[in-house]
Amino acid sequence: MSDPVFELTTSRGFVAWLSGLGGSLAFSTYQAGKVFLIGIRPDGTVAVFERSFARAMGLAVGADGQSLYVATQLQIMRFDNILPAGQMHGAHDAVFAPHAAWTTGDVDVHDMALGPDGRPIFVNTLFNCLACVEDGHSFAPMWQPPFISRLVPEDRCHLNGMATQEGRPRFVTALAKSDVVDGWRDYRASGGVLVDVASGAVLADGMSMPHSPRLHKGRLWLLNSGTGAFGWVDLKSGRFEPVAFCPGYARGMAIVGDYAVIGLSRPRKNRTLQGLPLDDALAKHGAEPRTGLIAVDLNTGAATDWLRIDGVVAELFDVAFVPRIRNPALIGLKGDEIKRVISIGDWRGL
């Protein structure tokens, strides 16, 4: 039996665009159970590096680009760059190795960020709350929407997205204001809400499966995924202002400078992602849903560059930008490399 096909193509200007950002990209897929790193080789070609992790979902990157956090099915893992500044490992200018992990259990970690103390804060979708890692426990709850009455392991509203400011949660997205297990599925087409964390107020509603809220230069951007629209929310009026159409199910976004880097998926053939307004929007635009990334200029709404994936990887989950690193590598938990890659800190003495 032949191996599953994986094909990656990019726009003609993708390398120049990514080089201009001054870093590299990471994206996760729980469908294929992988984290991909997209960089630029010394010869100027696109570099692709991947490793397998069970149900890889939320991603976060340290401000200095020297640490990468990955939410998996049972853990949140921290990977640290073990290469000294200016040193190369073959064609790679960073090698991220696993050095710490918090075991959360299968709580369905979605968006993730680093709090003021540098430790992960995350959307705990199973328990309908925001949570942080807690030594000695699976997690510590931090906040839940006021329309959720109990802290129970029932995905009631499908809390999924979190926008932070200086490491503190400011806004969240949920697929519905439901307070019964799995109730959000009945409101996929128009029940999505944006909630202010400080007040608990619903700032915007009527959206279709919103994801990935991000604060950038004073504006709250998000993906109205069920319609295929990327845009921003007027926080005073609650009006969603579309800026660009995404040719696929949009989920996962990193905003860098004047660009939003958006993950696209081919909708799976089940009730969750079928029968949404996105179906008609794709037909209207004469488009087939695709898997990959698009770079949208925030000023013009133009999708200036893209990366397209065909084959075994059908769905992406999260997207992150890794600053100042052009071509990173990642040490996985399978195979022999984790046995051989050992880094030694400074001598401490007794």
C-alpha positions as CSV (number, residue, x, y, z in Angstrom):
1,M,0.0,0.0,0.0
2,S,1.4,3.4,-1.0
3,D,1.9,6.2,1.6
4,P,-0.8,8.9,1.8
5,V,-0.2,11.8,-0.5
6,F,0.9,15.1,0.9
7,E,1.5,17.9,-1.6
8,L,2.3,21.6,-0.7
9,T,2.3,24.5,-3.2
10,T,2.7,28.2,-2.6
11,S,2.0,31.4,-4.4
12,R,4.9,32.8,-6.4
13,G,5.6,35.6,-3.8
14,F,5.2,33.4,-0.7
15,V,8.9,33.2,0.1
16,A,9.5,36.9,-0.3
17,W,6.4,37.6,1.8
18,L,7.4,35.3,4.6
19,S,11.0,36.5,4.6
20,G,9.7,40.1,4.9
21,L,7.8,39.1,8.1
22,G,11.2,38.1,9.7
23,G,10.2,34.7,11.0
24,S,8.5,31.4,10.3
25,L,5.0,29.9,10.7
26,A,3.6,26.9,12.7
27,F,0.3,25.3,12.2
28,S,-1.4,22.3,13.8
29,T,-3.9,19.7,12.7
30,Y,-5.7,17.4,15.0
31,Q,-7.2,15.5,12.1
32,A,-3.7,14.3,11.0
33,G,-2.2,14.6,14.5
34,K,0.7,16.9,13.4
35,V,2.5,20.2,13.9
36,F,4.0,21.7,10.8
37,L,6.8,24.4,10.7
38,I,7.0,26.5,7.5
39,G,10.3,28.4,7.0
40,I,12.8,29.4,4.4
41,R,16.0,27.4,3.7
42,P,19.3,29.1,3.2
43,D,18.9,28.6,-0.6
44,G,15.7,30.6,-0.5
45,T,13.2,27.8,-1.0
46,V,10.3,26.8,1.3
47,A,11.2,24.5,4.2
48,V,8.6,22.2,5.6
49,F,9.2,20.3,8.9
50,E,6.6,18.2,10.7
51,R,6.2,16.0,13.7
52,S,3.3,13.9,15.1
53,F,1.4,14.6,18.3
54,A,-1.9,13.1,19.2
55,R,-4.7,15.6,18.5
56,A,-2.5,18.7,18.1
57,M,-4.6,21.8,18.6
58,G,-3.8,25.2,20.3
59,L,-0.4,26.8,19.7
60,A,1.4,29.6,21.5
61,V,4.9,31.1,21.0
62,G,7.0,33.0,23.6
63,A,7.5,36.7,22.8
64,D,11.2,36.1,22.0
65,G,10.4,33.2,19.7
66,Q,12.5,30.8,21.8
67,S,9.7,28.7,23.1
68,L,6.8,26.9,21.4
69,Y,3.7,25.5,23.3
70,V,1.5,22.8,21.8
71,A,-1.8,21.5,23.2
72,T,-2.2,17.8,22.5
73,Q,-5.0,15.4,23.5
74,L,-3.8,15.0,27.1
75,Q,-1.1,17.6,27.6
76,I,0.2,21.1,27.0
77,M,3.9,20.8,26.0
78,R,6.6,23.4,26.0
79,F,9.4,23.1,23.5
80,D,12.5,25.3,23.9
81,N,15.1,26.2,21.3
82,I,18.3,24.5,22.3
83,L,20.6,26.2,19.7
84,P,22.8,29.1,20.9
85,A,22.3,32.4,19.1
86,G,23.9,32.3,15.7
87,Q,24.5,28.6,15.6
88,M,23.0,26.4,12.9
89,H,22.0,22.7,12.9
90,G,22.3,21.8,9.3
91,A,19.9,24.2,7.5
92,H,18.0,25.0,10.7
93,D,18.6,28.1,12.8
94,A,16.5,26.7,15.7
95,V,15.7,23.3,17.2
96,F,12.8,23.1,19.5
97,A,13.0,20.3,22.0
98,P,10.4,19.2,24.6
99,H,11.4,20.2,28.1
100,A,8.2,20.6,30.1
101,A,4.6,19.4,30.0
102,W,1.4,19.8,32.0
103,T,-1.1,16.9,31.9
104,T,-4.6,18.3,31.5
105,G,-6.5,15.2,30.5
106,D,-8.7,15.2,27.5
107,V,-10.4,18.6,28.1
108,D,-10.3,19.7,24.4
109,V,-7.9,22.6,24.6
110,H,-8.6,25.3,22.0
111,D,-7.0,28.7,21.8
112,M,-4.0,29.1,24.1
113,A,-1.8,32.1,25.2
114,L,0.9,32.9,27.7
115,G,-0.2,34.7,30.8
116,P,1.8,37.5,32.6
117,D,3.7,34.8,34.5
118,G,4.7,33.1,31.2
119,R,2.6,30.0,31.8
120,P,-0.2,28.8,29.5
121,I,-3.8,30.1,29.7
122,F,-6.2,28.2,27.6
123,V,-9.8,27.8,26.4
124,N,-11.0,24.6,28.2
125,T,-13.8,23.8,25.8
126,L,-15.0,20.6,27.6
127,F,-15.6,22.6,30.8
128,N,-16.8,25.8,29.1
129,C,-14.2,28.0,30.8
130,L,-10.9,29.7,30.6
131,A,-8.3,27.9,32.6
132,C,-4.6,27.9,33.4
133,V,-2.1,25.1,34.1
134,E,-1.8,24.3,37.7
135,D,0.9,22.2,39.3
136,G,-0.6,19.2,41.1
137,H,-3.9,19.5,39.1
138,S,-5.2,19.1,35.6
139,F,-6.1,22.8,35.4
140,A,-7.4,25.7,37.5
141,P,-10.5,27.4,36.2
142,M,-10.2,31.2,35.8
143,W,-13.5,32.4,34.2
144,Q,-16.7,31.1,32.6
145,P,-19.4,32.9,30.6
146,P,-22.3,34.1,32.8
147,F,-24.8,32.0,30.8
148,I,-23.0,28.8,31.9
149,S,-24.4,27.7,35.3
150,R,-22.0,25.0,36.4
151,L,-18.4,23.9,36.0
152,V,-19.0,20.4,34.5
153,P,-17.4,18.4,31.7
154,E,-20.1,19.1,29.2
155,D,-19.3,21.0,26.0
156,R,-22.4,23.2,26.2
157,C,-21.5,26.4,24.3
158,H,-18.4,25.3,22.5
159,L,-16.2,28.1,23.9
160,N,-13.3,28.1,21.5
161,G,-11.5,31.5,20.9
162,M,-9.6,33.9,23.2
163,A,-8.2,37.3,22.5
164,T,-5.6,38.5,25.0
165,Q,-3.9,41.8,25.8
166,E,-0.6,41.8,27.6
167,G,-1.2,38.2,28.5
168,R,-4.7,38.7,30.0
169,P,-7.9,37.4,28.4
170,R,-10.1,40.2,27.0
171,F,-12.6,38.6,24.7
172,V,-13.8,35.1,23.9
173,T,-15.9,33.5,21.2
174,A,-18.5,30.7,21.6
175,L,-20.7,29.0,19.1
176,A,-23.9,29.6,21.1
177,K,-25.3,30.8,24.5
178,S,-26.3,27.2,25.3
179,D,-26.3,25.8,28.9
180,V,-27.0,22.2,28.0
181,V,-24.6,19.5,26.8
182,D,-24.0,19.7,23.1
183,G,-26.6,22.4,22.8
184,W,-24.4,24.6,20.6
185,R,-24.8,22.3,17.6
186,D,-28.4,23.5,17.2
187,Y,-27.3,27.1,16.6
188,R,-24.3,26.6,14.3
189,A,-25.6,28.8,11.5
190,S,-26.3,32.0,13.5
191,G,-25.8,31.5,17.3
192,G,-22.2,32.5,17.6
193,V,-21.3,35.2,20.2
194,L,-18.4,37.4,21.2
195,V,-18.2,38.0,25.0
196,D,-16.3,40.6,27.0
197,V,-14.4,38.8,29.7
198,A,-14.3,41.7,32.2
199,S,-18.1,42.3,32.2
200,G,-19.5,39.1,30.8
201,A,-21.5,41.0,28.3
202,V,-22.3,39.7,24.9
203,L,-20.8,42.3,22.5
204,A,-21.8,40.7,19.2
205,D,-24.1,37.9,18.3
206,G,-25.8,36.3,15.3
207,M,-22.4,35.0,13.9
208,S,-21.9,31.6,12.4
209,M,-19.3,29.5,14.3
210,P,-16.9,32.4,15.1
211,H,-13.2,31.5,15.8
212,S,-9.8,33.0,16.6
213,P,-10.5,36.5,18.0
214,R,-7.3,38.5,18.0
215,L,-6.6,42.1,19.2
216,H,-4.3,44.0,16.9
217,K,-3.7,47.8,17.0
218,G,-6.8,48.4,19.0
219,R,-9.2,46.4,16.7
220,L,-10.8,43.1,17.4
221,W,-10.4,40.7,14.4
222,L,-12.0,37.3,14.1
223,L,-13.1,34.6,11.7
224,N,-16.9,34.2,11.1
225,S,-16.1,30.7,10.0
226,G,-19.5,29.4,9.1
227,T,-19.9,32.2,6.5
228,G,-16.3,32.2,5.3
229,A,-15.8,35.8,6.3
230,F,-12.7,37.4,8.0
231,G,-13.3,40.8,9.5
232,W,-13.5,42.9,12.6
233,V,-16.1,43.7,15.2
234,D,-17.2,47.2,16.1
235,L,-17.2,46.8,19.9
236,K,-19.7,49.7,20.3
237,S,-22.3,48.6,17.9
238,G,-21.6,44.8,17.9
239,R,-21.6,44.9,14.2
240,F,-19.3,42.4,12.3
241,E,-17.5,44.1,9.4
242,P,-16.3,41.6,6.8
243,V,-13.0,42.3,5.1
244,A,-12.2,39.2,3.1
245,F,-13.7,35.9,2.0
246,C,-11.9,32.7,3.0
247,P,-12.2,29.8,0.5
248,G,-12.6,27.1,3.1
249,Y,-13.5,26.6,6.7
250,A,-11.4,29.3,8.4
251,R,-10.0,28.4,11.8
252,G,-6.7,29.5,13.4
253,M,-5.1,32.9,12.8
254,A,-2.0,34.8,13.6
255,I,-1.7,38.6,12.9
256,V,1.7,39.8,12.1
257,G,2.3,43.5,11.1
258,D,-0.3,44.3,8.4
259,Y,-1.2,40.7,7.6
260,A,-3.6,38.1,9.0
261,V,-2.4,34.5,8.4
262,I,-5.5,32.4,8.3
263,G,-5.8,28.6,8.4
264,L,-8.3,27.0,5.9
265,S,-9.8,23.5,6.0
266,R,-11.9,21.3,3.8
267,P,-15.2,20.8,5.7
268,R,-15.6,17.3,6.9
269,K,-18.7,15.5,5.8
270,N,-20.7,15.5,9.0
271,R,-23.4,17.5,10.6
272,T,-21.0,19.9,12.4
273,L,-19.5,21.6,9.3
274,Q,-22.2,20.8,6.7
275,G,-25.2,22.9,5.9
276,L,-23.6,26.2,6.9
277,P,-23.9,29.6,5.1
278,L,-20.3,28.8,3.9
279,D,-21.7,26.3,1.4
280,D,-23.6,29.0,-0.5
281,A,-20.8,31.5,-0.1
282,L,-18.4,29.1,-1.8
283,A,-20.8,28.5,-4.6
284,K,-21.3,32.2,-5.1
285,H,-17.6,32.8,-5.4
286,G,-17.1,29.8,-7.7
287,A,-14.7,28.2,-5.2
288,E,-14.0,24.7,-3.9
289,P,-13.0,24.6,-0.2
290,R,-9.2,24.2,0.3
291,T,-6.7,23.3,3.0
292,G,-3.8,25.7,3.7
293,L,-3.0,29.2,4.7
294,I,-3.8,32.6,3.2
295,A,-2.2,35.9,4.0
296,V,-4.7,38.8,4.0
297,D,-3.6,42.4,3.9
298,L,-5.5,44.1,6.7
299,N,-5.5,47.4,4.8
300,T,-6.9,46.2,1.5
301,G,-8.6,42.8,2.3
302,A,-6.6,41.2,-0.5
303,A,-5.3,37.7,-0.1
304,T,-1.8,38.5,-1.3
305,D,-0.1,35.1,-0.7
306,W,-1.0,31.6,0.0
307,L,0.1,28.1,0.9
308,R,-2.1,25.1,-0.3
309,I,-2.1,21.6,1.0
310,D,-3.5,18.6,-0.9
311,G,-3.8,15.0,0.2
312,V,-4.0,13.4,3.6
313,V,-4.1,16.7,5.6
314,A,-7.7,18.1,5.2
315,E,-8.2,20.2,8.3
316,L,-6.0,22.8,10.1
317,F,-6.6,24.0,13.6
318,D,-4.3,26.7,14.8
319,V,-1.7,29.0,13.3
320,A,1.2,30.8,15.0
321,F,4.1,33.1,14.0
322,V,7.6,32.3,15.3
323,P,9.6,35.6,15.3
324,R,13.2,35.9,14.3
325,I,13.6,32.3,13.3
326,R,13.7,31.5,9.6
327,N,13.9,27.7,9.5
328,P,13.0,25.9,12.7
329,A,13.1,22.1,13.5
330,L,11.1,20.3,16.1
331,I,12.0,17.3,18.2
332,G,9.1,14.8,18.4
333,L,8.4,12.1,21.0
334,K,8.7,9.2,18.5
335,G,11.9,7.8,17.0
336,D,15.4,8.1,18.2
337,E,16.0,11.8,18.0
338,I,14.6,12.5,21.4
339,K,17.1,10.0,22.8
340,R,20.1,11.8,21.3
341,V,19.2,15.5,21.6
342,I,20.4,16.5,25.0
343,S,21.1,20.1,26.1
344,I,23.0,21.1,29.2
345,G,22.5,24.3,31.1
346,D,25.1,26.5,32.8
347,W,27.1,25.0,35.6
348,R,25.2,25.7,38.9
349,G,27.4,24.1,41.6
350,L,26.1,22.9,44.9
